[in-house]
Amino acid sequence: MSLGFVLASIEQGMLFAITALGVYLTFRILNYADLSVDGSFPLGAAVSARLIVAGVNPLLAVPAAAAAGALAGSITGFLNTRLKITALLSGILTMTSLYSINLRVMGRSNIPLLQQPTIFGLAGDVLGQSGMASFILLGIILLGVMLILYCFLRTQLGFALRAAGDNPQMVRSLGVNTDNMKLLGLVLSNGIVGLSGALAAQYMGFADVGMGIGTVVAGLASVIIGEVLVGDRGTGFAIVSVVLGSIVYRLCISIALSYGFAASDLKLMTALLVVIALSAPRFKELFSVQFATRGWAADARD
């Protein structure tokens, strides 16, 4: 395994760690199963690509894509909190409608960006076409998102958001509108995912209407793997664990591909990784009980 192989996997892990942070917001902070992420990710890519092709500065295309993702999240939140449609169905409806919206935005199913300016190309110009330009830029953006998210979750509004996910009944008794907190969380989550979609399109050199398939599962895999590796040690460690989980996940995928697995097997491998990560605490508990039982039996014989 070469150094270049490892660095490329870490680079991809950092890119999709931003998506995983958005998934973490809904699944862990809000305790909300948001499937609209599968639509807001390609929406961010579509908006970014369409703006770049139209001549807009790629730096401006990124926040525009994040805003589009946030708008998609607000639709999911509106369906759930105002129209009282279930969380799962709200996400499915938004995700389904975003497929058609993404096609409308792009005008076709795929927009190539190979001959277009991107933020990674601009970073290469600044750093003298260094091979590490993308790595450095992604690291800076990821660190910025992590710091902003951490600082937000430490504010009074952030504490209210976390409490709304942990114990909504208690929060309502304190006079906090849990529906508004849920709406805010979905807007922030999908905004982050839209940002990640814009970065992915500019990084990979294209935007495709189907590039969001499996985004939720991949993000959830990163969250769960990180939790298994780091454990529950507070907000700061949780955010770091998501990033670490994303990098480990991408390394596992890259290693599997290097051993001859087809790209079409990625979804199956992702599902298996999620199953293993989810069942790890259960197996750990069973082994602990088994070893404890053996210890008691040995003490009894003595």
SEDREN-790695 format. One line per 10 residues: number of its first residue (from 1); for each residue x negated, y, z of N, C-alpha, C. Coordinates in steps of 0.2 Angstrom, whole numbers, plus 5000, padded with zeros to 4 digits. Each point is the difference from the previous one (the first is absolute). Layout:
% residues N
NUM = X/Y/Z/X/Y/Z/X/Y/Z ~ ...
***
This chain:
% residues 302
1 = 4996/4994/5000/5004/5006/5000/4996/5006/5000 ~ 5000/5004/4995/4995/5006/4999/5003/5006/5004 ~ 4995/5005/5001/5002/5006/5003/5005/5004/4996 ~ 5000/5000/4994/5005/5003/4995/5006/4997/5001 ~ 5001/4994/5001/5006/4996/5000/5004/5002/5007 ~ 4996/5001/5005/5002/5001/5007/5003/5008/5000 ~ 4996/5004/4997/5001/5007/5000/5007/5001/4995 ~ 5000/4997/4995/5006/5001/4996/5006/4997/5004 ~ 5000/4995/5003/5006/4998/5004/5001/5005/5006 ~ 4995/5002/5003/5001/5005/5005/5004/5007/4997
11 = 4997/5001/4994/5003/5006/4997/5008/4999/4999 ~ 5001/4994/4997/5008/4999/4999/5003/4999/5006 ~ 4997/4998/5006/5003/4999/5006/5002/5007/5003 ~ 4995/5005/4999/5001/5007/5002/5006/5003/4996 ~ 5000/4999/4994/5006/5003/4996/5007/4997/5002 ~ 5000/4994/5001/5007/4997/5002/5001/5001/5007 ~ 4995/5001/5004/5001/5002/5007/5005/5006/5001 ~ 5000/5004/4996/5004/5006/5000/5007/4998/5000 ~ 5001/4995/4995/5007/4997/4999/5002/4996/5007 ~ 4995/4996/5002/5002/4997/5007/5001/5004/5005
21 = 4997/5006/5001/5002/5005/5005/5007/5002/4999 ~ 5003/5001/4994/5007/5002/4999/5004/4994/5002 ~ 4998/4994/4999/5004/4994/5002/5000/5000/5007 ~ 4994/5001/5004/5000/5000/5007/5005/5004/5003 ~ 5001/5006/4997/5004/5005/5003/5007/4998/5001 ~ 5003/4996/4995/5006/4998/5000/5001/4993/5004 ~ 4996/4995/4998/5000/4994/5003/4998/5000/5008 ~ 4995/5003/5002/4998/5000/5007/5002/5006/5004 ~ 5000/5006/4997/5002/5006/5004/5008/5000/5000 ~ 5003/5000/4995/5007/5001/5000/5004/4993/5001
31 = 4996/4994/4999/5004/4994/5000/5005/4999/4995 ~ 4998/5002/4994/5005/5001/4994/4997/4996/4994 ~ 5004/4996/4998/4998/4996/4994/5001/5004/4993 ~ 4996/5004/4998/5001/5004/4994/4997/4997/4994 ~ 5004/4998/4995/4998/4997/4994/5000/5005/4994 ~ 5001/5006/5002/5000/5005/4994/4993/5002/4999 ~ 4995/4997/5004/4993/5002/4999/4998/4997/4993 ~ 5003/4994/4998/4999/4997/4993/5001/5004/4995 ~ 5005/5005/5001/5002/5005/4995/4996/5007/5000 ~ 4998/5002/5006/4997/5006/5001/4993/5000/4998
41 = 4997/4994/5001/4993/5000/4998/4999/5001/4992 ~ 5004/4996/4996/4999/5002/4993/5003/5007/4998 ~ 5004/5002/5004/5003/5007/4999/4994/5005/5001 ~ 4996/5000/5005/4994/5004/5001/4996/4999/4994 ~ 4999/4994/4998/4995/4999/4994/5003/5003/4994 ~ 5007/4999/4999/5003/5003/4994/5000/5008/4999 ~ 5001/5003/5006/5000/5007/5000/4993/5003/4999 ~ 4995/4997/5003/4993/5002/4999/4998/4999/4993 ~ 5001/4994/4997/4998/4999/4993/5004/5005/4995 ~ 5006/5001/5001/5004/5004/4996/4997/5007/5000
51 = 4999/5003/5006/4998/5007/5001/4993/5000/4997 ~ 4995/4995/5001/4994/5001/4997/5000/5000/4992 ~ 5004/4996/4997/5001/4999/4993/5002/5007/4998 ~ 5005/5003/5004/5003/5007/4998/4995/5005/5000 ~ 4994/4999/5003/4995/5005/5001/4999/5003/5007 ~ 5003/4998/5005/5000/5002/5006/4993/4998/5004 ~ 4997/5004/5004/4994/4998/5003/5002/4994/5004 ~ 4995/4995/5000/5001/4993/5004/5001/5002/5007 ~ 4996/5005/5003/5001/5002/5007/5007/5002/5002 ~ 5003/5003/4995/5007/5002/5002/5005/4994/4999
61 = 4998/4995/4996/5005/4995/4998/5000/4995/5007 ~ 4995/5000/5004/5000/4996/5006/5006/5002/5005 ~ 5000/5006/5002/5005/5003/5005/5007/4999/4997 ~ 5000/5001/4993/5007/5000/4997/5003/4993/5000 ~ 4995/4995/4999/5002/4993/5001/5002/4998/5007 ~ 4997/5003/5005/5001/4999/5007/5007/5003/5001 ~ 5002/5006/4998/5006/5003/5001/5006/4995/4996 ~ 4998/4998/4995/5005/4995/4996/5002/4994/5005 ~ 4994/4997/5003/5001/4994/5004/5004/5002/5006 ~ 4999/5006/5003/5004/5002/5006/5007/5001/4998
71 = 5001/5003/4994/5007/5000/4998/5004/4994/4999 ~ 4996/4995/4998/5003/4993/4999/5002/4997/5007 ~ 4995/5002/5005/5001/4998/5007/5006/5003/5003 ~ 5001/5006/4998/5006/5004/5003/5007/4997/4997 ~ 4999/4997/4994/5006/4997/4997/5002/4994/5004 ~ 4995/4996/5002/5001/4994/5004/5003/5002/5007 ~ 4997/5005/5003/5002/5002/5006/5007/5003/5000 ~ 5002/5003/4995/5007/5003/4999/5005/4994/4999 ~ 4998/4995/4996/5005/4994/5000/5001/4997/5006 ~ 4994/4999/5004/5001/4997/5007/5003/5004/5005
81 = 4998/5006/5001/5002/5004/5006/5006/5004/4999 ~ 5002/5002/4994/5006/5004/4998/5005/4995/4998 ~ 4999/4996/4995/5005/4996/4997/5001/4993/5004 ~ 4995/4999/5005/5001/4994/5004/4999/4993/4996 ~ 4996/5001/4995/4998/4993/4996/4995/4997/5004 ~ 5000/4994/5001/4994/4996/5004/4993/5002/4997 ~ 4996/4999/5005/4993/5002/4998/4997/4996/4994 ~ 5001/4994/5000/4998/4995/4995/5003/5002/4993 ~ 5006/5001/5000/5004/5001/4994/4998/5007/4997 ~ 4999/5005/5005/4998/5007/4998/4994/5000/4996
91 = 4995/4996/5003/4993/4999/4996/5001/4997/4993 ~ 5004/4995/5000/5001/4996/4994/5003/5005/4995 ~ 5005/5003/5002/5004/5005/4995/4995/5005/4997 ~ 4996/5003/5005/4995/5005/4998/4995/4997/4995 ~ 4997/4995/5002/4995/4996/4996/5003/4999/4993 ~ 5006/4997/5000/5003/4999/4993/5001/5006/4996 ~ 5002/5005/5003/5002/5006/4996/4993/5003/4998 ~ 4995/5000/5004/4993/5003/4998/4997/4997/4994 ~ 5002/4993/4998/4997/4997/4994/5002/5004/4994 ~ 5007/5002/5000/5002/5004/4994/4998/5007/5000
101 = 4999/5003/5006/4997/5006/5001/4993/5001/4998 ~ 4996/4995/5002/4993/5000/4998/4999/4999/4992 ~ 5005/4996/4997/5000/5000/4993/5001/5007/4996 ~ 5005/5003/5004/5002/5007/4997/4994/5005/5001 ~ 4997/4999/5006/4994/5005/5001/4995/4999/4995 ~ 4998/4993/4999/4994/4999/4995/5002/5000/4993 ~ 5007/4999/4998/5002/5000/4993/4998/4993/4997 ~ 4996/4996/5003/4999/4993/4997/4997/4996/5006 ~ 4999/4994/4999/4998/4996/5006/4993/5000/5002 ~ 4996/5003/4996/4993/5001/5002/4997/5006/4998
111 = 4996/5004/5004/4996/5006/4998/4993/4999/5001 ~ 4996/4999/4995/4993/5000/5001/4996/5007/5002 ~ 4995/4999/5004/4997/5007/5002/4992/4999/4999 ~ 4998/4996/4996/4993/4999/4999/4997/5006/4997 ~ 5003/5003/4995/4997/5006/4997/5003/5007/5004 ~ 5003/4999/5006/5002/5006/5003/4996/5002/5006 ~ 5000/5006/5002/4996/5002/5006/5004/4997/5007 ~ 4996/4998/5004/5002/4997/5007/4996/5003/5005 ~ 5003/4999/5006/4996/5003/5006/4993/4996/5001 ~ 5000/4994/4998/4994/4995/5000/4995/5003/4995
121 = 5002/5002/4994/4996/5003/4996/4997/5006/5002 ~ 5004/5004/5003/4998/5007/5003/4995/4998/5006 ~ 5001/4995/5004/4995/4998/5005/4994/4998/4997 ~ 5000/4997/4995/4994/4997/4996/4996/5006/4997 ~ 5003/5005/4998/4997/5006/4997/4996/5004/5006 ~ 5004/5000/5006/4997/5004/5006/4994/4996/5002 ~ 5000/4994/5001/4995/4996/5003/4995/4997/4994 ~ 5000/5003/4994/4995/4998/4995/5002/4993/4997 ~ 5006/4999/4999/5002/4993/4997/4997/4994/5004 ~ 5000/5001/5007/4997/4995/5004/5005/4994/5000
131 = 4998/4994/5001/5004/4994/5000/5004/5000/5006 ~ 4998/5004/5005/5003/5000/5007/5006/5005/5000 ~ 5001/5004/4995/5005/5005/5000/5007/4998/5002 ~ 5002/4995/4997/5007/4998/5002/5000/4997/5007 ~ 4995/4997/5002/5000/4997/5007/5000/5006/5005 ~ 4996/5005/4999/4999/5006/5004/5007/5004/5000 ~ 5003/5001/4994/5006/5004/5000/5006/4996/5004 ~ 5000/4993/4998/5005/4996/5004/4999/5000/5007 ~ 4994/5000/5003/4999/5000/5007/5002/5007/5003 ~ 4999/5005/4996/5002/5007/5003/5007/5000/5000
141 = 5004/4998/4995/5007/5001/5000/5003/4995/5005 ~ 4997/4994/5001/5003/4996/5005/4999/5002/5007 ~ 4994/5003/5001/4999/5002/5007/5004/5006/5001 ~ 5002/5004/4995/5004/5006/5001/5007/4998/5002 ~ 5003/4995/4996/5006/4997/5002/5001/4997/5007 ~ 4994/4996/5002/5000/4997/5006/5000/5006/5006 ~ 4996/5005/4999/5000/5005/5005/5007/5004/5001 ~ 5003/5001/4994/5006/5004/5000/5005/4996/5003 ~ 5001/4993/4998/5005/4996/5003/4999/4999/5008 ~ 4993/4999/5002/4999/5000/5007/5002/5006/5004
151 = 4998/5006/4997/5002/5006/5004/5007/5001/5000 ~ 5004/4998/4994/5007/5001/5000/5003/4996/5005 ~ 4998/4993/5001/5003/4996/5005/4999/5001/5007 ~ 4995/5005/5001/4999/5002/5007/5003/5006/5002 ~ 5004/5003/4995/5004/5006/5001/5007/4998/5004 ~ 5003/5005/5002/5007/4999/5003/5005/4997/4995 ~ 4999/5002/4994/5005/4997/4995/4998/4993/4998 ~ 4993/4999/5000/4997/4993/4999/5002/4996/5005 ~ 5000/5002/5006/5002/4996/5006/5008/4998/5000 ~ 5004/5005/4997/5007/4999/5000/5001/4995/4994
161 = 4996/5000/4995/5001/4995/4994/4998/4993/5002 ~ 4995/5000/5004/4998/4993/5003/5005/4997/5005 ~ 5003/5005/5004/5005/4997/5005/5006/4998/4996 ~ 5002/5004/4995/5006/4998/4996/4999/4993/4997 ~ 4994/4998/4999/5000/4993/4997/4999/4995/5006 ~ 4997/5002/5005/5000/4995/5006/5006/4999/5004 ~ 5003/5006/5001/5006/4999/5005/5005/5006/4998 ~ 5004/4999/4994/5005/5005/4998/5005/5002/5005 ~ 5002/4995/5004/5006/5002/5005/4997/5005/5005 ~ 4994/4999/5002/4997/5004/5005/4999/5007/4997
171 = 4998/5000/4994/4999/5007/4996/5006/5004/5000 ~ 5005/4996/4998/5007/5003/4999/5002/5003/5006 ~ 4999/4997/5006/5002/5002/5006/4996/5007/5002 ~ 4995/5001/4997/4996/5006/5002/5001/5005/4995 ~ 5005/4999/4996/5003/5006/4995/4996/5000/4994 ~ 4996/4995/4998/4996/5000/4994/5005/4996/4994 ~ 5000/5003/4995/5004/4997/4994/4996/4995/4997 ~ 5001/4994/5001/4996/4994/4997/5001/5000/4993 ~ 5006/5002/4997/5000/5000/4993/4996/5005/4996 ~ 4999/5006/5003/4995/5004/4997/4993/4998/5001
181 = 4998/4996/5005/4994/4997/5001/4998/4995/4995 ~ 5005/4996/4999/5000/4995/4995/4999/5003/4993 ~ 5004/5005/4998/4999/5003/4994/4993/5003/4999 ~ 4997/5003/5005/4994/5003/5000/4994/4995/4999 ~ 5001/4994/5004/4995/4995/4999/5000/4997/4993 ~ 5006/4999/4997/5001/4998/4993/4997/5005/4995 ~ 5001/5006/5001/4997/5005/4996/4992/5000/5000 ~ 4998/5000/5006/4992/5000/5001/4997/4993/4997 ~ 5003/4995/5001/4998/4993/4998/5000/5000/4992 ~ 5005/5002/4997/5000/4999/4993/4996/5006/4997
191 = 4999/5006/5003/4996/5005/4998/4993/4997/4999 ~ 4997/4997/5006/4994/4997/5000/4999/4995/4994 ~ 5005/4995/5000/5000/4995/4994/5000/5003/4993 ~ 5003/5006/4999/5000/5003/4994/4993/5003/4999 ~ 4997/5003/5005/4993/5002/4999/4995/4995/4998 ~ 5001/4994/5003/4996/4994/4999/5001/4998/4992 ~ 5007/5000/4998/5001/4998/4993/4997/5005/4995 ~ 4999/5007/5002/4997/5004/4996/4993/4999/4999 ~ 4997/4998/5006/4992/4999/5000/4999/4993/4996 ~ 5005/4995/5001/4999/4994/4997/5000/5001/4992
201 = 5005/5004/4998/5000/5001/4993/4994/5003/4997 ~ 4997/5005/5003/4994/5004/4998/4994/4995/5001 ~ 5000/4996/5005/4994/4996/5001/5000/4994/4995 ~ 5006/4997/4998/5000/4994/4996/5000/5003/4992 ~ 5002/5006/4999/5001/5003/4993/5006/4998/4997 ~ 5005/4999/5003/5007/4999/4997/5005/5000/5005 ~ 5006/5002/4998/5006/4999/5004/5005/4995/4997 ~ 5003/4996/5004/5004/4994/4997/5006/5000/5004 ~ 5006/4999/4997/5006/5000/5003/5001/4994/5005 ~ 4996/4994/4999/5000/4994/5004/4994/5000/5005
211 = 4997/5005/5001/4994/5000/5004/5001/5000/5008 ~ 5007/5001/5001/5002/5000/5007/5002/4994/5003 ~ 5001/4995/4996/5002/4993/5002/4996/4997/5005 ~ 5003/4998/5006/4996/4997/5005/4996/5005/5005 ~ 5002/5007/4999/4996/5005/5004/5002/4999/5007 ~ 5006/4999/5002/5002/4999/5007/4997/4994/5003 ~ 5000/4994/4996/4996/4994/5003/4993/5001/5001 ~ 4997/5003/4995/4992/5002/5001/4999/5004/5006 ~ 5004/5006/5000/4999/5004/5006/5002/4997/5007 ~ 5005/4996/5000/5001/4996/5006/4995/4995/5002
221 = 4997/4997/4995/4994/4996/5001/4994/5003/5003 ~ 4999/5006/4998/4995/5004/5002/5001/5002/5008 ~ 5006/5002/5001/5002/5002/5007/4999/4994/5005 ~ 5003/4994/4998/5000/4994/5004/4993/4998/5001 ~ 4996/4999/4994/4993/4998/5001/4996/5005/5005 ~ 5001/5006/4999/4997/5005/5005/5001/4999/5007 ~ 5007/4998/5001/5002/4999/5007/4997/4994/5003 ~ 4999/4995/4996/4997/4994/5002/4993/5001/5002 ~ 4997/5004/4996/4992/5001/5001/4999/5005/5006 ~ 5004/5005/5000/4999/5005/5005/5004/4999/5006
231 = 5006/4998/5000/5005/5000/5005/5003/5007/5001 ~ 5004/5000/5006/5004/5006/5001/4996/5004/5006 ~ 4997/5005/4997/4996/5004/5005/5002/5008/4999 ~ 5005/5002/4998/5002/5007/5000/5001/5002/4992 ~ 5002/5006/5000/5001/5003/4993/4994/5000/4996 ~ 4995/5003/5003/4993/5001/4996/4998/4993/4997 ~ 5000/4995/5004/4997/4994/4998/5005/4996/4995 ~ 5007/5002/5001/5004/4997/4995/4999/5003/4993 ~ 4999/5006/5000/4999/5003/4993/4993/4997/4997 ~ 4995/4999/5004/4994/4998/4998/5001/4992/4998
241 = 5004/4997/5004/5001/4993/4998/5004/4999/4993 ~ 5004/5004/4999/5003/5000/4993/4995/5001/4995 ~ 4996/5004/5000/4994/5001/4995/4996/4994/5000 ~ 4998/4998/5006/4996/4994/5000/5003/4994/4997 ~ 5007/4999/5001/5004/4995/4997/5000/5000/4993 ~ 5001/5006/4997/5000/5001/4993/4994/4998/4997 ~ 4994/5002/5003/4994/4998/4997/4999/4993/5000 ~ 5001/4996/5006/5000/4993/5000/5004/4997/4995 ~ 5006/5002/4999/5005/4997/4996/4997/5000/4993 ~ 4997/5006/4998/4998/5001/4993/4993/4996/4999
251 = 4996/4999/5005/4995/4995/5000/5002/4993/4999 ~ 5005/4998/5003/5003/4993/4999/5002/4999/4993 ~ 5004/5005/4998/5002/5000/4993/4995/4999/4995 ~ 4995/5004/5001/4994/5001/4995/4996/4993/5000 ~ 4999/4997/5006/4997/4994/5001/5004/4994/4997 ~ 5006/5000/5001/5004/4995/4996/5000/5001/4993 ~ 5000/5006/4997/5000/5001/4993/4993/4997/4997 ~ 4995/5001/5004/4993/4999/4998/4999/4992/5000 ~ 5004/4996/5004/5000/4993/5000/5005/4997/4994 ~ 5002/5004/4996/5004/4997/4994/5007/5001/5001
261 = 5003/5003/5005/5007/5001/5000/5002/5005/4995 ~ 5006/4999/4997/5003/5004/4995/5003/5006/5003 ~ 5000/5006/4996/5003/5006/5003/5007/4999/5002 ~ 5004/4995/4996/5007/4999/5001/5001/4996/5007 ~ 4994/4998/5003/5001/4997/5007/5000/5005/5006 ~ 4999/5006/4998/4999/5005/5005/5006/5000/5005 ~ 5006/5000/4997/5006/5001/5005/5000/4994/5004 ~ 4999/4994/4998/5000/4994/5004/4994/5000/5005 ~ 4994/5003/4999/4995/5000/5005/5002/5006/5005 ~ 5003/5005/4998/5002/5005/5004/5005/4997/5005
271 = 5005/4997/4998/5005/4997/5004/4997/4995/5005 ~ 4995/4996/4998/4997/4995/5004/4996/5004/5006 ~ 4997/5005/4998/4996/5004/5005/5005/5003/5005 ~ 5005/5002/4998/5005/5003/5005/5003/4995/5004 ~ 5001/4994/4998/5002/4994/5004/4995/4998/5005 ~ 4994/5000/4998/4994/4998/5004/4999/5006/5006 ~ 5001/5006/4998/4999/5005/5004/5006/5001/5005 ~ 5006/4998/4998/5005/5001/5005/5000/4994/5004 ~ 4998/4994/4998/5000/4994/5004/4994/4999/5005 ~ 4995/5005/4999/4994/4999/5004/5001/5001/5007
281 = 5004/5005/5002/5002/5001/5007/5003/4993/5003 ~ 5004/4997/4996/5004/4995/5003/4995/4994/5001 ~ 4996/4999/4995/4995/4994/5000/4995/5002/5006 ~ 4998/5006/5001/4996/5002/5006/5003/4998/5006 ~ 5007/5002/5001/5004/4998/5006/5000/4993/5001 ~ 5001/4996/4995/5001/4992/5000/4993/4997/5003 ~ 4995/5003/4997/4993/4997/5002/4998/5002/5007 ~ 5002/5006/5002/4999/5002/5007/5004/4996/5005 ~ 5006/4998/4998/5004/4996/5005/4997/4993/5000 ~ 4998/4998/4994/4997/4993/4999/4994/4999/5005
291 = 4995/5005/4999/4994/5000/5004/5001/5001/5007 ~ 5005/5004/5002/5002/5001/5007/5003/4993/5003 ~ 5004/4997/4996/5003/4993/5002/4994/4995/5001 ~ 4995/5000/4996/4995/4996/5001/4996/5001/5006 ~ 4999/5007/5001/4996/5002/5006/5004/4998/5006 ~ 5006/5001/5001/5004/4998/5005/5000/4992/5001 ~ 5000/4996/4995/5000/4993/5000/4993/4998/5003 ~ 4995/5003/4998/4993/4998/5002/4999/5002/5007 ~ 5003/5006/5003/5000/5002/5007/5004/4995/5004 ~ 5005/4997/4997/5004/4995/5004/4997/4994/5001
301 = 4996/4998/4995/4996/4993/5000/4994/5001/5005 ~ 4998/5006/5000/4994/5001/5005/5003/5000/5007
***
